[in-house]
Each structure stands twice: as structure tokens, then as C-alpha cells.
Amino acid sequence: MKQILTTLFLITFLTGFSQKSIIGFSVENTNKQLQLEKSFEEKLNATNLDQWMQKMAAEPHWVGTEFGEKNAKWIKNQFESWGYDAKIETYQILFPYPTERVLELTGPNKYTAKLTAVPVEGDPFTAQGDALLPSYNAFSTDGDVEAELVFVNYGIPKDYEELEKLGISVKGKIVIAKYQGSWRGIKPKLAAEKGAIGCIIYSDPEDDGYGQGDVYPKGAYKNKTGVQRGSVMDMPTYPGDVLTPGYAATKDAKRLDRKDAPTITKIPVLPISYEDALPLLSALDGTVAPESWRGGLPITYHIGPGPAKVHLKLAFDWKLVPAHNVIATLKGSEFPDQWVMRGNHHDAWVHGANDPISGMVALMEEARAIGELAKKGQKPKRTLVFCAWDAEEPGLIGSTEWVEDHKKELQEKVVAYINTDGNGRGFLGAGGSHSLQAMVSEVAGTVLDPQTKVSVKERRIAANMVNGGDDSFELYALGSGSDYTPFIQHAGIAALNLGFGGENGGGEYHTIYDTYPHYKRFKDPEFAYGVALANTAGLITLRLANADVLPLNFSQWHSTVSRYLTEIINETESMRKDVLKHNTMVEKNTYQLAADPTKHIKSPTKKDRVPYIDFSPLQNELVLLNESITEFEKTNTAVLSSKMRNELNKKLMKAEHMLTSEKGLPRRPWFKHQIYAPGFYTGYGVKTLPGVREAIEQKDWKEAQEQIEILTSTFKSFNTFIKEMNASIK
């Protein structure tokens, strides 16, 4: 008898262990979905990605170009051949093209910046002459200024704090800042706030040039003439077309006068190479830069001001150009009014092989494979909408205008939006709405890494642990910087951002060197990670499209948000201790006693104290919310009737909407209040519980308390929403 029981136990155990389950799927539909996914994966073909990249990156194609429009029409035709209903929706957006760029060192010696990257041997795409977009920063204002130069390191807030300690002002000066350290638009914005009249941004070789590896064409990194283009639009105020804030830039839309557009910079700003930066930095004198400021150029880094004096002159052709969004739809077989959206942009600063075509071709291969399955009778239950956005590079414009144009319908119908951008070799990076974390983790556990043949989840966790993290798989918080922004920030729609990287370093970003030959040599030579991206995003898309119950997990969302709050509380306490220590040291003259008397460092002054903030309303509401979520997660949705599941799904689609507030973020009137928000000051994706955190960073204690009240009210509404779902499924 004992032997029989043991055998029965083993059979039961092994059977249960071997069975697979998928979040959101009933037992009877799990095997059907897994077979569909196997068929989908078998259809993915790396050759398609390679060939499509060669075609789409053959010529420069920034917004408004003939080749950009040609690409959009070709993409549309491809989708139609795969069985999609495709169309192009066009918006008229403001886009500045540089007509005059002058940068001169006028004293103590003379130098005229070349402002031109050189073609390289073996890459004919870098030798296309006038077809290449000149290096500039879009949405810099026109200007003609001359002044002493000041080196400001990365040009971020803590750098200006250091300048203040040194008694150095940038008022009336032109600043020169290194790329990296933050989003580029912060550099001219902060400089203007500090009184500067012009801004120069250069790429230091320590960051993405010979300090990192061999330069192009020998290696992947930026050579001395490479220049990073990019937008400096004030996107923390609002992204999208600068003349139509909050509404779509249709042909007949009412537009602001350009002089009244708040997202154009207040001072002229120009990016340059480290070849052009070297004579300017060499001419600086004054205080030697702190050790952490020094880059890879063969000079002693001085801060100034002067004696280097520079002349900066910029002029632009400000005109409306067409932005062509491709929208391709595959109607769902059971729930046509529930949409799963998938997007990547198609415009580039120059050729854009890596950014964005590497992501675009992965999206297209997903769509092709799904289209083939649909033609054989395996249509998704929910409608799929694939999007190829235009004008992402100058300010997330194409996607923002489209969302503004269709916002009401999107909020009624969209289940989730899945975004990709550039892609390369290495590790899966996944960010997004944390209610989707469990589902993304599950998918990542099924996709094999092309190099190691373990799951991309396992490899991601391994990298996390080596870098000091733990063994969990988590989504990072979405900030801003790609086309998910209008979906999650403006419309309150659950969103994801996916891509592989970490082993594809280089300095080609936004330069003339982002070409097909560069990508094939240094990024993803066999397009194996392009296929991995298509597989990962495709499986997520298919699971969202076919799930019996939408695969949202609120317990993981709750634990993440609770961690955010703990971090803010600890950071605030740390700020309080730091201020107390600083003020004590000022009182005891500690800074002066420790300073070198010959350097005339400005004596620090006392800082305002950090008051105690009442986080308890938010803490209490999160406790109550956890109770409701725990009850909801206990529900066995498999036993629900079809009608009850359908009603539950309609409610789940609105979950992310409940995590927004129309009151908006402080100083950001066009963003809804969201627990995810743009992290422009300290890098993308780091702002969490953003209204509270930003107010604390700005030392606006009254605003911080008001933001806590807004979040408390938001979570209270979300708790009510969860309770109503609990009641509906009992």
C-alpha cells in the first residue's frame, strides 16, 4: 500500500511539474497558446531584418525628407501585403533646419570650428556630402552671441553647485558642457537659468571616444570629428509639436506664434566634436577643474571664465514639415474593440541603422509572422495595431500628435502599448507599468539568449547580480525618451519599453556613423538579437491579445510603489542629516580651515533646514490598498464565466487610467500626474512617485505635501476601483 501511494504521489508530482501555465490563460487555452507561440517563433527570420535595414537605412531620413516619406510608404505596403489594414496619418509639425552655424575662438588666439564629420574608409554612407543633415541641436533658438567661455562639466545641477562653491558665475558667459550625465536639453536650460547667453555641448573622448575603445572605422567608438545631433526641446514642459501644446498638429490646427512657444530654448546651443572642443578648452585658464570633471583630452582641464572668448552664431529655417505615421491594424476575432498596440519610430537624424531601424525591423518581422498565422486562421482575439512613428527624434512628435488626436478612443480601447527603439547585442532591458511585470518576467523566461542559450531572463538576472543587484527580475520605471511617453504620461495607458544591449557599445549615436556597415560590424552582426527582440515583444503582444483575463498583477505593482515611497522617505531623511552636518561645519568654520588659502574658494553659507514631511496619509492608503489587492489576487479567474471574464477585462483595461490625476505634475502642465514620469534631470527612467520626489529635489516643501495629498487621493480612487472589481467577481 505504501509503495502504491508513493507511486501515485510521484505521478501526481511529476505531472504537475511538467504542466505549463500562463498568466491570464485557462488550462484549456494554455496549450493552444503555447503552440501558437511555437509557430510564431519558427517563422522569425533574421535575413528579413538584415535586408530591411539595408533598404531603410540607405539614405538619411529625418522628418520631412523625401526618403523618410518613401520609407513610410514602403512600410505601409509591407503591412498590407501581410494582411493588415494600413494607412498613413500625417501631421504638420514645426521643424528647424540649420542655415547658419558659426563657432569661433576669438581670443586669446583664433580658431574656427570645422563643424563637419569626416567620411571613413570602408563606409560609403558617411560620404554622402550635402545629403547628410548638418550637426546641430533641434529647437535651439537663433542667436548671435560672443562672450568668455566657462567649462561646466556635464552642466547638471550638482555641477553648478560646485561652481558656486568656487565663486564662479556663468552670467553673461557662454558655457561648454560635456554630453552625457543627463538628457541634453537640461544643459542649455540650466545654463540659461544661471544667466548664460550661449551653450556648447561636446562629446568627450573619455565617455564615448578613444577612452572607451578604438574609434571608427577601426572600432565602434566616436572619432575626433563625430558629433551627436539631438533635440534640446524643453520636453519636461511638454513633448510633441512646439506650436500645438496638448492638441494635434493637424493641417488646420491653431498654432502658437513661434516667439511664444515655451519649449524652444532661451539661448543658442550647438553640439561639436572633441576635435573642435580641444582648442576652446585649451584656451581656458583659471581654476583647475575638479578631478571628477576631467575628461580624456590631453590637456589640463580649466574652468575659466576666460581668457578664452568665443563667438557663437546660429540661424534656422523654421518651417512646417509633414510627419508620416504608419498605422497598421489586424482586427481581432473576438474583441475587435480591445487594442494591443506595438510601436517603433522610423525617422532618424541621419541613416539611423541602430537608432531606430534595428528596432523597426524587429517590429516588422513580428507583424509579418503574426500576419502569416492570421492568414492560416490563427487570428488574435484582440485587435493588434502596429505603428511606425515619424518625428520621434526632434521631440517624440509623431506619436504625441497621434495620441493627442485619438486620445479619447485610445483610452476606451487600448489594453497596453509596447514600445521598442534601438536594439543591439547583450541583455534584455525592460521597463514599464509594474502591473505587467509578472507577465513580462514569464515571457522573458521562455525566450533563449542567442549567445548563451539560457533564457534572456536568466542572463538579465546574472548581469544584475554581477553588478551588485539581487536575483529578481523587475521592470525599471519608465521615464521619457521614446514613443511610450504620450501613452503612459498623457493618456494613462499601460506601457512597456523593450530592447537588448550592453555588449554593443559605440559612439555612433546620432552621428553620420550610425550606418548599416557600423551596425553589422559592432552591434548585432547576425541580427540574432533582432530576432530575440521580435520574439520577446511578439510573445508579449500575443499574450495580451489572446489572454482570457488580461495578465495584470497588482501585488507586484504595490510592492514596487511601496519601495519607491521608502526610498523617498530615506532620501529626505538623508537630506536632513546632510544639511544639519553642513550647517554645523559652517558654524565651526570647517570648510575654510580645510581649504587651500591660495585658491580663494568661496566660503559656504548655511542652507535652509529640511522640515519633516507627513508621509503617513500615503503610507496608510497603501496599507489599505494592499488588503484589496491581496483579496483580488486570490480570485481564481479560471472558474469565471465567459461573461464575467469579459466584464472583468473591460475594468482591467482602465486600471492604469486610475493611476493618473488631471492635476498634473508640478511645473509640467501637459503631463498627467503619474507614478512614472520623465527623469530628465538625472537620466531617463529614474523618477518614481515623481511629483513628490521632484518637489523634494526642488526643496519646495509645500508642493511636496500637496503632491502627497494628490497621490493619496489617486491611490484611494485606485483602491475603490480594486474593491469594485472584487465585488463584481464574487
DAHUWO-V688769 format. One line per field, one symbol per residue. phi: phi as a letter, one per 30 degrees, with the letter a starting at -180 (. if undefined). burial: b if it has 16 or more other C-alpha atoms within 10 Angstrom, else e. A space follows every 50 residues. Layout:
# DAHUWO-V688769
phi=???
burial=???
This chain:
# DAHUWO-V688769
phi=.ddddddddddddddddddcbbejcdddcdddddddddddddddbddddd dddeddcdbdadejdddddddeddeedddddcjcdcacccbcbdbdcdcb bbbbdcadbcacddhbdcdcdjbdddcchddddedacdidddabbbadcb dbhdicedddddddddicccdicccbbddiiaddddddddedddjdcabb bbcddddbcddcldcdcdbdddddcdbddldceddddadjedcbdibddd ecddcddedcddcdddbdbbdbdddddeddddddbieddeedddccddbd dccididebbcbbbbbcdbdbdccccbcbcdddbbdcccccbbadcdbdb diedcbddddddeddedddddddddcjcdddcdcbcbcdchdedlhdedd dddddbedddddcddacccbbdbadkcdcbbldddcdddddddddccddd ccicdddddddededdcjdccccbddddcbkaddeddddccicebbbblc ljbbdlbdeicdcdbeeddddbcbechddddddedddddddddddcedbe dcbdddeddddddededdddddddeddddddedddddcidddddddddch ddddcdcddcddcdddeddddddddddddeddddddddcddedddddddd dddcedddcbbddiddibdccddbdcadcddbjdicdbhdedddddddhc dddddddddddddddddddddddddeddcd
burial=eeeeeeeeeeeeeeeeeeeeebbbbbeeebbebbebbeebbebbbbebbb ebbeebbbbbbbbbeebbbebbbebbbbbbebbbbbbbbbbbbbbbbbee bebbbbbeeeeebebebebeeeeebbeeeeebbbbbbbbbbbbbbbbbbb bbbbbbeeebeebbebebbbebbbbbbbbbbbbbbbbbbbbbeeebbbbb bbbbbebbbbbbbebbbebbbbbbbbbbbbbbbbbbbbbbbbbbbbbbbb eeeebeeeeeebbbbbbbbbbbbbbbbbbbbebbbebebeeebbbbbeee bbbbbbbbbbbbbbbbeeeebbbbbbbbbbbbeebeebbbbbbbbbbbbb bbbbbbbbbbbbbbbbbbbbbbbbeeeebbbbbbbbbbbbbbbbbbbbbb bbbbbebeebbebbbbbbbbbbbbbbbbbbbbbbbbbbbbbbbbbbbbbb eeeebbbbbbbbbbeeeeeeeebbbbbbbbbbbbbbbbbbbbbbbbbbbb beebbbbbbbbbbbbbbbbeebbbbebbbbbbbbbbbbbbbbbbbbbbbb bbbbbbbbebbbebbeebbeebeebbeebbebbebbeeeebbeeeeeeee bebbeeeeebeeeebeebbebbeebbebbeebeeeebeeeeeebbbebbb bbbbbbbbbbbeebbbeebbbbbbbbbbbbbebbbbbbbbbbbbbbeeee bebbbebbbbbbbbbbbbbebbbebbeebe
